[in-house]
Amino acid sequence: MVKKIEISRQKLFDGEEEQSLPTVFEIENQRISLTDFYNNPLRNLKKEIDGESFESIVEGSNFSVNNRFIERYTSENGLEIYYFKSNNTIYLFSYGEYQPGRYLLFLEGIWQYSTRKNE
């Protein structure tokens, strides 16, 4: 079971990729860097949570899915969605090259995950 934490979408970074690598972002008292989630595309979250919760996250976040070769979830800007999971909190980010040499990073949302129905 998942519950969305109400936050607005936030632009965290806009610039050259090399500048984003050492940057640490403080989000809800959690320190997160690009390297914490870059190897975690959203499709991998299916292995960590139940299918119903995963679908709730995708639908509740209005992400698009592209199943051409490798399943890929994207934001409204067409950037790929990644996640960082800490305890029962799932942070969702969109990241990628928006224009040649220009990379964008957004915090797309935060979700609380529980394996118990009553939480």
Biopython code that builds the backbone (N, CA, C, O; Angstrom):
import numpy as np
from Bio.PDB.StructureBuilder import StructureBuilder

atoms = [
    (1, "MET", "N", (0.837, -1.172, 0.000)),
    (1, "MET", "CA", (0.000, 0.000, 0.000)),
    (1, "MET", "C", (0.889, 1.244, 0.000)),
    (1, "MET", "O", (1.889, 1.300, 0.716)),
    (2, "VAL", "N", (0.522, 2.228, -0.797)),
    (2, "VAL", "CA", (1.294, 3.462, -0.876)),
    (2, "VAL", "C", (0.395, 4.662, -0.611)),
    (2, "VAL", "O", (-0.816, 4.639, -0.833)),
    (3, "LYS", "N", (1.052, 5.710, -0.124)),
    (3, "LYS", "CA", (0.355, 6.965, 0.129)),
    (3, "LYS", "C", (1.257, 8.088, -0.353)),
    (3, "LYS", "O", (2.430, 8.157, 0.014)),
    (4, "LYS", "N", (0.703, 8.966, -1.177)),
    (4, "LYS", "CA", (1.480, 10.074, -1.714)),
    (4, "LYS", "C", (1.596, 11.184, -0.678)),
    (4, "LYS", "O", (0.607, 11.576, -0.059)),
    (5, "ILE", "N", (2.804, 11.681, -0.498)),
    (5, "ILE", "CA", (3.041, 12.839, 0.353)),
    (5, "ILE", "C", (2.864, 14.063, -0.538)),
    (5, "ILE", "O", (3.523, 14.190, -1.570)),
    (6, "GLU", "N", (1.991, 14.940, -0.143)),
    (6, "GLU", "CA", (1.660, 16.093, -0.985)),
    (6, "GLU", "C", (2.788, 17.117, -0.996)),
    (6, "GLU", "O", (2.989, 17.855, -0.031)),
    (7, "ILE", "N", (3.504, 17.145, -2.083)),
    (7, "ILE", "CA", (4.535, 18.154, -2.332)),
    (7, "ILE", "C", (4.390, 18.582, -3.777)),
    (7, "ILE", "O", (3.851, 17.838, -4.596)),
    (8, "SER", "N", (4.855, 19.747, -4.089)),
    (8, "SER", "CA", (4.809, 20.184, -5.482)),
    (8, "SER", "C", (6.079, 19.730, -6.194)),
    (8, "SER", "O", (7.135, 19.580, -5.580)),
    (9, "ARG", "N", (5.956, 19.520, -7.468)),
    (9, "ARG", "CA", (7.092, 19.132, -8.299)),
    (9, "ARG", "C", (8.138, 20.240, -8.209)),
    (9, "ARG", "O", (7.805, 21.421, -8.304)),
    (10, "GLN", "N", (9.407, 19.857, -8.027)),
    (10, "GLN", "CA", (10.463, 20.849, -7.825)),
    (10, "GLN", "C", (11.628, 20.621, -8.771)),
    (10, "GLN", "O", (12.107, 19.498, -8.925)),
    (11, "LYS", "N", (12.078, 21.694, -9.402)),
    (11, "LYS", "CA", (13.297, 21.603, -10.216)),
    (11, "LYS", "C", (14.478, 21.685, -9.271)),
    (11, "LYS", "O", (14.624, 22.656, -8.529)),
    (12, "LEU", "N", (15.330, 20.651, -9.302)),
    (12, "LEU", "CA", (16.488, 20.600, -8.417)),
    (12, "LEU", "C", (17.781, 21.009, -9.118)),
    (12, "LEU", "O", (18.713, 21.507, -8.487)),
    (13, "PHE", "N", (17.820, 20.791, -10.439)),
    (13, "PHE", "CA", (19.058, 21.075, -11.166)),
    (13, "PHE", "C", (18.742, 21.405, -12.617)),
    (13, "PHE", "O", (17.832, 20.834, -13.217)),
    (14, "ASP", "N", (19.516, 22.344, -13.171)),
    (14, "ASP", "CA", (19.411, 22.723, -14.582)),
    (14, "ASP", "C", (20.803, 23.171, -15.004)),
    (14, "ASP", "O", (21.249, 24.251, -14.619)),
    (15, "GLY", "N", (21.498, 22.344, -15.800)),
    (15, "GLY", "CA", (22.842, 22.718, -16.230)),
    (15, "GLY", "C", (23.583, 21.558, -16.852)),
    (15, "GLY", "O", (22.972, 20.605, -17.336)),
    (16, "GLU", "N", (24.911, 21.639, -16.839)),
    (16, "GLU", "CA", (25.753, 20.596, -17.411)),
    (16, "GLU", "C", (25.827, 19.398, -16.471)),
    (16, "GLU", "O", (25.848, 19.557, -15.251)),
    (17, "GLU", "N", (25.867, 18.204, -17.044)),
    (17, "GLU", "CA", (25.826, 16.976, -16.257)),
    (17, "GLU", "C", (26.950, 16.904, -15.223)),
    (17, "GLU", "O", (26.720, 16.465, -14.097)),
    (18, "GLU", "N", (28.152, 17.323, -15.586)),
    (18, "GLU", "CA", (29.283, 17.233, -14.670)),
    (18, "GLU", "C", (29.038, 18.018, -13.381)),
    (18, "GLU", "O", (29.543, 17.654, -12.319)),
    (19, "GLN", "N", (28.259, 19.098, -13.484)),
    (19, "GLN", "CA", (27.961, 19.921, -12.312)),
    (19, "GLN", "C", (26.965, 19.238, -11.381)),
    (19, "GLN", "O", (26.944, 19.523, -10.184)),
    (20, "SER", "N", (26.139, 18.335, -11.918)),
    (20, "SER", "CA", (25.116, 17.686, -11.093)),
    (20, "SER", "C", (25.679, 16.538, -10.256)),
    (20, "SER", "O", (25.120, 16.208, -9.211)),
    (21, "LEU", "N", (26.767, 15.934, -10.699)),
    (21, "LEU", "CA", (27.293, 14.748, -10.023)),
    (21, "LEU", "C", (27.696, 14.978, -8.570)),
    (21, "LEU", "O", (27.331, 14.161, -7.725)),
    (22, "PRO", "N", (28.422, 16.035, -8.227)),
    (22, "PRO", "CA", (28.818, 16.203, -6.823)),
    (22, "PRO", "C", (27.754, 16.858, -5.939)),
    (22, "PRO", "O", (27.928, 16.940, -4.723)),
    (23, "THR", "N", (26.659, 17.322, -6.537)),
    (23, "THR", "CA", (25.640, 18.052, -5.781)),
    (23, "THR", "C", (24.843, 17.118, -4.878)),
    (23, "THR", "O", (24.437, 16.033, -5.294)),
    (24, "VAL", "N", (24.625, 17.549, -3.642)),
    (24, "VAL", "CA", (23.806, 16.805, -2.675)),
    (24, "VAL", "C", (22.558, 17.635, -2.406)),
    (24, "VAL", "O", (22.641, 18.829, -2.116)),
    (25, "PHE", "N", (21.402, 16.988, -2.506)),
    (25, "PHE", "CA", (20.128, 17.657, -2.316)),
    (25, "PHE", "C", (19.530, 17.233, -0.979)),
    (25, "PHE", "O", (19.526, 16.048, -0.644)),
    (26, "GLU", "N", (19.030, 18.192, -0.223)),
    (26, "GLU", "CA", (18.378, 17.907, 1.051)),
    (26, "GLU", "C", (16.874, 17.942, 0.797)),
    (26, "GLU", "O", (16.307, 18.993, 0.498)),
    (27, "ILE", "N", (16.231, 16.771, 0.923)),
    (27, "ILE", "CA", (14.801, 16.646, 0.661)),
    (27, "ILE", "C", (14.148, 15.972, 1.866)),
    (27, "ILE", "O", (14.434, 14.815, 2.176)),
    (28, "GLU", "N", (13.271, 16.709, 2.534)),
    (28, "GLU", "CA", (12.565, 16.161, 3.703)),
    (28, "GLU", "C", (13.551, 15.522, 4.689)),
    (28, "GLU", "O", (13.331, 14.397, 5.138)),
    (29, "ASN", "N", (14.621, 16.222, 5.024)),
    (29, "ASN", "CA", (15.649, 15.752, 5.960)),
    (29, "ASN", "C", (16.428, 14.531, 5.464)),
    (29, "ASN", "O", (17.066, 13.843, 6.261)),
    (30, "GLN", "N", (16.383, 14.262, 4.190)),
    (30, "GLN", "CA", (17.128, 13.157, 3.583)),
    (30, "GLN", "C", (18.128, 13.755, 2.598)),
    (30, "GLN", "O", (17.750, 14.547, 1.734)),
    (31, "ARG", "N", (19.391, 13.383, 2.722)),
    (31, "ARG", "CA", (20.425, 13.863, 1.795)),
    (31, "ARG", "C", (20.544, 12.858, 0.653)),
    (31, "ARG", "O", (20.791, 11.672, 0.873)),
    (32, "ILE", "N", (20.365, 13.357, -0.578)),
    (32, "ILE", "CA", (20.350, 12.495, -1.751)),
    (32, "ILE", "C", (21.205, 13.130, -2.838)),
    (32, "ILE", "O", (21.133, 14.335, -3.078)),
    (33, "SER", "N", (22.014, 12.306, -3.491)),
    (33, "SER", "CA", (22.790, 12.789, -4.631)),
    (33, "SER", "C", (22.381, 11.989, -5.872)),
    (33, "SER", "O", (21.703, 10.967, -5.766)),
    (34, "LEU", "N", (22.789, 12.453, -7.012)),
    (34, "LEU", "CA", (22.456, 11.805, -8.277)),
    (34, "LEU", "C", (22.892, 10.340, -8.289)),
    (34, "LEU", "O", (22.196, 9.488, -8.841)),
    (35, "THR", "N", (24.027, 10.051, -7.689)),
    (35, "THR", "CA", (24.541, 8.679, -7.694)),
    (35, "THR", "C", (23.690, 7.739, -6.833)),
    (35, "THR", "O", (23.792, 6.520, -6.976)),
    (36, "ASP", "N", (22.853, 8.283, -5.944)),
    (36, "ASP", "CA", (21.987, 7.449, -5.112)),
    (36, "ASP", "C", (20.847, 6.814, -5.904)),
    (36, "ASP", "O", (20.346, 5.755, -5.526)),
    (37, "PHE", "N", (20.436, 7.450, -6.994)),
    (37, "PHE", "CA", (19.288, 6.926, -7.737)),
    (37, "PHE", "C", (19.532, 6.696, -9.220)),
    (37, "PHE", "O", (18.683, 6.112, -9.893)),
    (38, "TYR", "N", (20.657, 7.135, -9.744)),
    (38, "TYR", "CA", (20.875, 7.070, -11.196)),
    (38, "TYR", "C", (20.781, 5.653, -11.770)),
    (38, "TYR", "O", (20.360, 5.488, -12.915)),
    (39, "ASN", "N", (21.156, 4.650, -11.016)),
    (39, "ASN", "CA", (21.069, 3.262, -11.500)),
    (39, "ASN", "C", (19.767, 2.577, -11.086)),
    (39, "ASN", "O", (19.676, 1.349, -11.109)),
    (40, "ASN", "N", (18.770, 3.362, -10.710)),
    (40, "ASN", "CA", (17.480, 2.824, -10.282)),
    (40, "ASN", "C", (16.333, 3.372, -11.133)),
    (40, "ASN", "O", (15.548, 4.188, -10.651)),
    (41, "PRO", "N", (16.227, 2.941, -12.381)),
    (41, "PRO", "CA", (15.070, 3.384, -13.160)),
    (41, "PRO", "C", (13.791, 2.843, -12.518)),
    (41, "PRO", "O", (13.817, 1.802, -11.862)),
    (42, "LEU", "N", (12.691, 3.537, -12.706)),
    (42, "LEU", "CA", (11.445, 3.194, -12.033)),
    (42, "LEU", "C", (11.020, 1.748, -12.261)),
    (42, "LEU", "O", (10.429, 1.144, -11.367)),
    (43, "ARG", "N", (11.299, 1.183, -13.416)),
    (43, "ARG", "CA", (10.887, -0.207, -13.691)),
    (43, "ARG", "C", (11.461, -1.189, -12.662)),
    (43, "ARG", "O", (10.855, -2.229, -12.405)),
    (44, "ASN", "N", (12.611, -0.877, -12.075)),
    (44, "ASN", "CA", (13.222, -1.758, -11.071)),
    (44, "ASN", "C", (12.466, -1.765, -9.745)),
    (44, "ASN", "O", (12.616, -2.691, -8.948)),
    (45, "LEU", "N", (11.656, -0.734, -9.508)),
    (45, "LEU", "CA", (10.892, -0.671, -8.265)),
    (45, "LEU", "C", (9.867, -1.806, -8.188)),
    (45, "LEU", "O", (9.450, -2.194, -7.097)),
    (46, "LYS", "N", (9.467, -2.332, -9.337)),
    (46, "LYS", "CA", (8.513, -3.454, -9.372)),
    (46, "LYS", "C", (9.030, -4.662, -8.591)),
    (46, "LYS", "O", (8.240, -5.461, -8.087)),
    (47, "LYS", "N", (10.343, -4.795, -8.491)),
    (47, "LYS", "CA", (10.945, -5.919, -7.779)),
    (47, "LYS", "C", (10.938, -5.706, -6.264)),
    (47, "LYS", "O", (11.169, -6.648, -5.507)),
    (48, "GLU", "N", (10.672, -4.468, -5.815)),
    (48, "GLU", "CA", (10.758, -4.139, -4.400)),
    (48, "GLU", "C", (9.411, -3.924, -3.716)),
    (48, "GLU", "O", (9.314, -4.022, -2.493)),
    (49, "ILE", "N", (8.373, -3.634, -4.496)),
    (49, "ILE", "CA", (7.052, -3.408, -3.910)),
    (49, "ILE", "C", (6.015, -4.217, -4.678)),
    (49, "ILE", "O", (6.304, -4.756, -5.746)),
    (50, "ASP", "N", (4.805, -4.298, -4.128)),
    (50, "ASP", "CA", (3.752, -5.070, -4.789)),
    (50, "ASP", "C", (3.235, -4.347, -6.035)),
    (50, "ASP", "O", (3.355, -3.128, -6.154)),
    (51, "GLY", "N", (2.664, -5.109, -6.950)),
    (51, "GLY", "CA", (2.204, -4.581, -8.236)),
    (51, "GLY", "C", (1.137, -3.515, -8.127)),
    (51, "GLY", "O", (1.150, -2.546, -8.886)),
    (52, "GLU", "N", (0.211, -3.677, -7.191)),
    (52, "GLU", "CA", (-0.862, -2.694, -7.012)),
    (52, "GLU", "C", (-0.294, -1.344, -6.573)),
    (52, "GLU", "O", (-0.713, -0.298, -7.068)),
    (53, "SER", "N", (0.649, -1.372, -5.655)),
    (53, "SER", "CA", (1.284, -0.135, -5.188)),
    (53, "SER", "C", (2.076, 0.522, -6.315)),
    (53, "SER", "O", (2.053, 1.743, -6.470)),
    (54, "PHE", "N", (2.776, -0.295, -7.099)),
    (54, "PHE", "CA", (3.548, 0.243, -8.217)),
    (54, "PHE", "C", (2.624, 0.960, -9.204)),
    (54, "PHE", "O", (2.919, 2.072, -9.641)),
    (55, "GLU", "N", (1.522, 0.326, -9.548)),
    (55, "GLU", "CA", (0.570, 0.942, -10.489)),
    (55, "GLU", "C", (-0.028, 2.216, -9.908)),
    (55, "GLU", "O", (-0.261, 3.172, -10.648)),
    (56, "SER", "N", (-0.283, 2.254, -8.609)),
    (56, "SER", "CA", (-0.803, 3.463, -7.968)),
    (56, "SER", "C", (0.186, 4.614, -8.095)),
    (56, "SER", "O", (-0.208, 5.757, -8.325)),
    (57, "ILE", "N", (1.465, 4.311, -7.945)),
    (57, "ILE", "CA", (2.499, 5.341, -8.080)),
    (57, "ILE", "C", (2.537, 5.873, -9.506)),
    (57, "ILE", "O", (2.566, 7.087, -9.711)),
    (58, "VAL", "N", (2.539, 4.986, -10.489)),
    (58, "VAL", "CA", (2.610, 5.404, -11.900)),
    (58, "VAL", "C", (1.389, 6.248, -12.266)),
    (58, "VAL", "O", (1.524, 7.316, -12.862)),
    (59, "GLU", "N", (0.204, 5.764, -11.910)),
    (59, "GLU", "CA", (-1.019, 6.492, -12.242)),
    (59, "GLU", "C", (-1.137, 7.792, -11.450)),
    (59, "GLU", "O", (-1.523, 8.821, -12.005)),
    (60, "GLY", "N", (-0.810, 7.754, -10.170)),
    (60, "GLY", "CA", (-0.908, 8.943, -9.329)),
    (60, "GLY", "C", (0.084, 10.029, -9.688)),
    (60, "GLY", "O", (-0.116, 11.195, -9.346)),
    (61, "SER", "N", (1.142, 9.660, -10.368)),
    (61, "SER", "CA", (2.178, 10.615, -10.771)),
    (61, "SER", "C", (2.039, 11.041, -12.225)),
    (61, "SER", "O", (2.781, 11.905, -12.691)),
    (62, "ASN", "N", (1.097, 10.446, -12.944)),
    (62, "ASN", "CA", (0.870, 10.745, -14.364)),
    (62, "ASN", "C", (2.100, 10.492, -15.238)),
    (62, "ASN", "O", (2.388, 11.265, -16.152)),
    (63, "PHE", "N", (2.818, 9.413, -14.952)),
    (63, "PHE", "CA", (3.974, 9.067, -15.759)),
    (63, "PHE", "C", (3.520, 8.331, -17.010)),
    (63, "PHE", "O", (2.494, 7.649, -17.004)),
    (64, "SER", "N", (4.279, 8.471, -18.068)),
    (64, "SER", "CA", (4.031, 7.740, -19.309)),
    (64, "SER", "C", (4.952, 6.531, -19.337)),
    (64, "SER", "O", (6.034, 6.553, -18.751)),
    (65, "VAL", "N", (4.520, 5.473, -20.022)),
    (65, "VAL", "CA", (5.353, 4.284, -20.148)),
    (65, "VAL", "C", (5.615, 4.024, -21.625)),
    (65, "VAL", "O", (4.721, 4.146, -22.463)),
    (66, "ASN", "N", (6.848, 3.664, -21.923)),
    (66, "ASN", "CA", (7.259, 3.318, -23.276)),
    (66, "ASN", "C", (7.792, 1.894, -23.217)),
    (66, "ASN", "O", (8.775, 1.620, -22.528)),
    (67, "ASN", "N", (7.148, 0.996, -23.937)),
    (67, "ASN", "CA", (7.534, -0.418, -23.909)),
    (67, "ASN", "C", (8.191, -0.890, -25.205)),
    (67, "ASN", "O", (8.119, -2.077, -25.523)),
    (68, "ARG", "N", (8.816, -0.012, -25.945)),
    (68, "ARG", "CA", (9.378, -0.415, -27.235)),
    (68, "ARG", "C", (10.423, -1.508, -27.107)),
    (68, "ARG", "O", (10.257, -2.585, -27.680)),
    (69, "PHE", "N", (11.473, -1.262, -26.384)),
    (69, "PHE", "CA", (12.537, -2.247, -26.234)),
    (69, "PHE", "C", (12.724, -2.581, -24.760)),
    (69, "PHE", "O", (12.618, -3.737, -24.350)),
    (70, "ILE", "N", (12.998, -1.566, -23.986)),
    (70, "ILE", "CA", (13.117, -1.700, -22.533)),
    (70, "ILE", "C", (12.041, -0.790, -21.935)),
    (70, "ILE", "O", (11.898, 0.364, -22.338)),
    (71, "GLU", "N", (11.300, -1.316, -20.985)),
    (71, "GLU", "CA", (10.258, -0.529, -20.330)),
    (71, "GLU", "C", (10.879, 0.720, -19.715)),
    (71, "GLU", "O", (11.860, 0.640, -18.976)),
    (72, "ARG", "N", (10.295, 1.875, -20.031)),
    (72, "ARG", "CA", (10.847, 3.152, -19.587)),
    (72, "ARG", "C", (9.698, 4.078, -19.199)),
    (72, "ARG", "O", (8.767, 4.289, -19.976)),
    (73, "TYR", "N", (9.775, 4.619, -18.004)),
    (73, "TYR", "CA", (8.757, 5.552, -17.525)),
    (73, "TYR", "C", (9.300, 6.965, -17.636)),
    (73, "TYR", "O", (10.455, 7.225, -17.297)),
    (74, "THR", "N", (8.450, 7.890, -18.118)),
    (74, "THR", "CA", (8.904, 9.256, -18.345)),
    (74, "THR", "C", (7.935, 10.274, -17.734)),
    (74, "THR", "O", (6.761, 9.990, -17.493)),
    (75, "SER", "N", (8.475, 11.458, -17.496)),
    (75, "SER", "CA", (7.720, 12.576, -16.926)),
    (75, "SER", "C", (7.072, 13.381, -18.034)),
    (75, "SER", "O", (7.172, 13.030, -19.210)),
    (76, "GLU", "N", (6.410, 14.456, -17.656)),
    (76, "GLU", "CA", (5.768, 15.342, -18.626)),
    (76, "GLU", "C", (6.790, 15.992, -19.561)),
    (76, "GLU", "O", (6.434, 16.385, -20.672)),
    (77, "ASN", "N", (8.054, 16.115, -19.134)),
    (77, "ASN", "CA", (9.116, 16.681, -19.973)),
    (77, "ASN", "C", (9.798, 15.623, -20.836)),
    (77, "ASN", "O", (10.696, 15.945, -21.615)),
    (78, "GLY", "N", (9.381, 14.363, -20.707)),
    (78, "GLY", "CA", (10.011, 13.289, -21.457)),
    (78, "GLY", "C", (11.281, 12.764, -20.810)),
    (78, "GLY", "O", (12.018, 11.996, -21.427)),
    (79, "LEU", "N", (11.547, 13.172, -19.566)),
    (79, "LEU", "CA", (12.734, 12.716, -18.843)),
    (79, "LEU", "C", (12.438, 11.392, -18.161)),
    (79, "LEU", "O", (11.322, 11.171, -17.692)),
    (80, "GLU", "N", (13.437, 10.501, -18.102)),
    (80, "GLU", "CA", (13.239, 9.200, -17.477)),
    (80, "GLU", "C", (13.075, 9.346, -15.960)),
    (80, "GLU", "O", (13.692, 10.204, -15.329)),
    (81, "ILE", "N", (12.222, 8.479, -15.396)),
    (81, "ILE", "CA", (11.943, 8.496, -13.974)),
    (81, "ILE", "C", (12.849, 7.504, -13.257)),
    (81, "ILE", "O", (13.027, 6.370, -13.699)),
    (82, "TYR", "N", (13.419, 7.954, -12.141)),
    (82, "TYR", "CA", (14.279, 7.148, -11.273)),
    (82, "TYR", "C", (13.728, 7.212, -9.859)),
    (82, "TYR", "O", (12.914, 8.079, -9.539)),
    (83, "TYR", "N", (14.176, 6.286, -9.011)),
    (83, "TYR", "CA", (13.714, 6.313, -7.636)),
    (83, "TYR", "C", (14.861, 6.083, -6.661)),
    (83, "TYR", "O", (15.894, 5.502, -6.995)),
    (84, "PHE", "N", (14.635, 6.562, -5.448)),
    (84, "PHE", "CA", (15.519, 6.316, -4.319)),
    (84, "PHE", "C", (14.617, 5.871, -3.188)),
    (84, "PHE", "O", (13.656, 6.563, -2.852)),
    (85, "LYS", "N", (14.915, 4.718, -2.591)),
    (85, "LYS", "CA", (14.089, 4.177, -1.517)),
    (85, "LYS", "C", (14.909, 4.182, -0.235)),
    (85, "LYS", "O", (16.009, 3.632, -0.181)),
    (86, "SER", "N", (14.362, 4.804, 0.782)),
    (86, "SER", "CA", (14.982, 4.852, 2.095)),
    (86, "SER", "C", (13.931, 4.431, 3.105)),
    (86, "SER", "O", (12.932, 5.121, 3.309)),
    (87, "ASN", "N", (14.173, 3.275, 3.740)),
    (87, "ASN", "CA", (13.190, 2.683, 4.645)),
    (87, "ASN", "C", (11.865, 2.518, 3.896)),
    (87, "ASN", "O", (11.810, 1.775, 2.916)),
    (88, "ASN", "N", (10.814, 3.184, 4.328)),
    (88, "ASN", "CA", (9.511, 3.053, 3.674)),
    (88, "ASN", "C", (9.153, 4.265, 2.829)),
    (88, "ASN", "O", (7.991, 4.448, 2.466)),
    (89, "THR", "N", (10.132, 5.085, 2.516)),
    (89, "THR", "CA", (9.888, 6.285, 1.728)),
    (89, "THR", "C", (10.510, 6.116, 0.345)),
    (89, "THR", "O", (11.665, 5.709, 0.213)),
    (90, "ILE", "N", (9.722, 6.438, -0.680)),
    (90, "ILE", "CA", (10.170, 6.331, -2.066)),
    (90, "ILE", "C", (10.194, 7.740, -2.658)),
    (90, "ILE", "O", (9.165, 8.411, -2.734)),
    (91, "TYR", "N", (11.373, 8.172, -3.073)),
    (91, "TYR", "CA", (11.550, 9.476, -3.712)),
    (91, "TYR", "C", (11.625, 9.243, -5.220)),
    (91, "TYR", "O", (12.379, 8.386, -5.682)),
    (92, "LEU", "N", (10.853, 9.999, -5.978)),
    (92, "LEU", "CA", (10.838, 9.858, -7.432)),
    (92, "LEU", "C", (11.452, 11.089, -8.087)),
    (92, "LEU", "O", (11.128, 12.226, -7.744)),
    (93, "PHE", "N", (12.339, 10.837, -9.029)),
    (93, "PHE", "CA", (13.042, 11.903, -9.737)),
    (93, "PHE", "C", (12.927, 11.701, -11.236)),
    (93, "PHE", "O", (12.870, 10.568, -11.714)),
    (94, "SER", "N", (12.894, 12.797, -11.975)),
    (94, "SER", "CA", (13.058, 12.710, -13.423)),
    (94, "SER", "C", (14.388, 13.387, -13.733)),
    (94, "SER", "O", (14.722, 14.430, -13.172)),
    (95, "TYR", "N", (15.138, 12.765, -14.644)),
    (95, "TYR", "CA", (16.479, 13.266, -14.946)),
    (95, "TYR", "C", (16.836, 12.905, -16.372)),
    (95, "TYR", "O", (16.475, 11.836, -16.865)),
    (96, "GLY", "N", (17.542, 13.797, -17.026)),
    (96, "GLY", "CA", (18.054, 13.493, -18.350)),
    (96, "GLY", "C", (18.430, 14.739, -19.115)),
    (96, "GLY", "O", (18.282, 15.867, -18.644)),
    (97, "GLU", "N", (18.923, 14.493, -20.312)),
    (97, "GLU", "CA", (19.330, 15.582, -21.192)),
    (97, "GLU", "C", (18.088, 16.148, -21.856)),
    (97, "GLU", "O", (17.406, 15.457, -22.613)),
    (98, "TYR", "N", (17.802, 17.400, -21.570)),
    (98, "TYR", "CA", (16.602, 18.059, -22.084)),
    (98, "TYR", "C", (16.888, 18.733, -23.418)),
    (98, "TYR", "O", (16.073, 18.678, -24.340)),
    (99, "GLN", "N", (18.035, 19.360, -23.513)),
    (99, "GLN", "CA", (18.544, 19.968, -24.736)),
    (99, "GLN", "C", (20.013, 19.562, -24.814)),
    (99, "GLN", "O", (20.589, 19.161, -23.804)),
    (100, "PRO", "N", (20.628, 19.658, -25.988)),
    (100, "PRO", "CA", (22.039, 19.254, -26.071)),
    (100, "PRO", "C", (22.900, 19.935, -25.006)),
    (100, "PRO", "O", (23.019, 21.160, -24.980)),
    (101, "GLY", "N", (23.497, 19.125, -24.128)),
    (101, "GLY", "CA", (24.372, 19.629, -23.081)),
    (101, "GLY", "C", (23.651, 20.185, -21.859)),
    (101, "GLY", "O", (24.303, 20.573, -20.889)),
    (102, "ARG", "N", (22.317, 20.234, -21.884)),
    (102, "ARG", "CA", (21.545, 20.771, -20.762)),
    (102, "ARG", "C", (20.766, 19.641, -20.093)),
    (102, "ARG", "O", (19.903, 19.014, -20.707)),
    (103, "TYR", "N", (21.086, 19.396, -18.825)),
    (103, "TYR", "CA", (20.439, 18.334, -18.065)),
    (103, "TYR", "C", (19.500, 18.939, -17.031)),
    (103, "TYR", "O", (19.807, 19.954, -16.406)),
    (104, "LEU", "N", (18.357, 18.299, -16.866)),
    (104, "LEU", "CA", (17.379, 18.720, -15.881)),
    (104, "LEU", "C", (17.149, 17.605, -14.867)),
    (104, "LEU", "O", (17.182, 16.422, -15.204)),
    (105, "LEU", "N", (16.919, 18.004, -13.628)),
    (105, "LEU", "CA", (16.580, 17.071, -12.560)),
    (105, "LEU", "C", (15.410, 17.656, -11.782)),
    (105, "LEU", "O", (15.472, 18.787, -11.299)),
    (106, "PHE", "N", (14.336, 16.866, -11.668)),
    (106, "PHE", "CA", (13.158, 17.273, -10.914)),
    (106, "PHE", "C", (12.869, 16.254, -9.830)),
    (106, "PHE", "O", (13.061, 15.053, -10.023)),
    (107, "LEU", "N", (12.406, 16.742, -8.688)),
    (107, "LEU", "CA", (11.783, 15.870, -7.697)),
    (107, "LEU", "C", (10.328, 15.765, -8.142)),
    (107, "LEU", "O", (9.601, 16.758, -8.140)),
    (108, "GLU", "N", (9.909, 14.572, -8.520)),
    (108, "GLU", "CA", (8.559, 14.360, -9.038)),
    (108, "GLU", "C", (7.557, 14.048, -7.937)),
    (108, "GLU", "O", (6.377, 14.373, -8.061)),
    (109, "GLY", "N", (8.016, 13.422, -6.864)),
    (109, "GLY", "CA", (7.094, 13.087, -5.792)),
    (109, "GLY", "C", (7.745, 12.239, -4.729)),
    (109, "GLY", "O", (8.840, 11.707, -4.906)),
    (110, "ILE", "N", (7.037, 12.126, -3.609)),
    (110, "ILE", "CA", (7.473, 11.294, -2.485)),
    (110, "ILE", "C", (6.283, 10.444, -2.065)),
    (110, "ILE", "O", (5.169, 10.946, -1.917)),
    (111, "TRP", "N", (6.532, 9.154, -1.876)),
    (111, "TRP", "CA", (5.485, 8.209, -1.494)),
    (111, "TRP", "C", (5.916, 7.421, -0.269)),
    (111, "TRP", "O", (7.088, 7.072, -0.128)),
    (112, "GLN", "N", (4.972, 7.143, 0.611)),
    (112, "GLN", "CA", (5.192, 6.260, 1.749)),
    (112, "GLN", "C", (4.682, 4.879, 1.358)),
    (112, "GLN", "O", (3.573, 4.744, 0.841)),
    (113, "TYR", "N", (5.491, 3.857, 1.607)),
    (113, "TYR", "CA", (5.127, 2.489, 1.252)),
    (113, "TYR", "C", (5.010, 1.647, 2.510)),
    (113, "TYR", "O", (5.832, 1.752, 3.421)),
    (114, "SER", "N", (3.996, 0.823, 2.551)),
    (114, "SER", "CA", (3.802, -0.077, 3.671)),
    (114, "SER", "C", (3.325, -1.417, 3.151)),
    (114, "SER", "O", (2.519, -1.478, 2.222)),
    (115, "THR", "N", (3.816, -2.482, 3.741)),
    (115, "THR", "CA", (3.355, -3.816, 3.348)),
    (115, "THR", "C", (2.075, -4.189, 4.088)),
    (115, "THR", "O", (1.423, -5.183, 3.768)),
    (116, "ARG", "N", (1.725, -3.371, 5.086)),
    (116, "ARG", "CA", (0.490, -3.621, 5.844)),
    (116, "ARG", "C", (-0.619, -2.702, 5.343)),
    (116, "ARG", "O", (-0.384, -1.521, 5.087)),
    (117, "LYS", "N", (-1.806, -3.237, 5.206)),
    (117, "LYS", "CA", (-2.949, -2.490, 4.678)),
    (117, "LYS", "C", (-3.425, -1.378, 5.616)),
    (117, "LYS", "O", (-4.035, -0.417, 5.148)),
    (118, "ASN", "N", (-3.171, -1.477, 6.908)),
    (118, "ASN", "CA", (-3.716, -0.530, 7.870)),
    (118, "ASN", "C", (-2.860, 0.701, 8.095)),
    (118, "ASN", "O", (-3.283, 1.600, 8.822)),
    (119, "GLU", "N", (-1.685, 0.783, 7.511)),
    (119, "GLU", "CA", (-0.809, 1.951, 7.750)),
    (119, "GLU", "C", (-1.108, 3.060, 6.761)),
    (119, "GLU", "O", (-0.475, 4.115, 6.806)),
]
sb = StructureBuilder()
sb.init_structure("model")
sb.init_model(0)
sb.init_chain("A")
sb.init_seg("    ")
for serial, (resi, resn, name, xyz) in enumerate(atoms, 1):
    if name == "N":
        sb.init_residue(resn, " ", resi, " ")
    sb.init_atom(name, np.array(xyz, "f"), 0.0, 1.0, " ", f" {name:<3s}", serial, name[0])
structure = sb.get_structure()
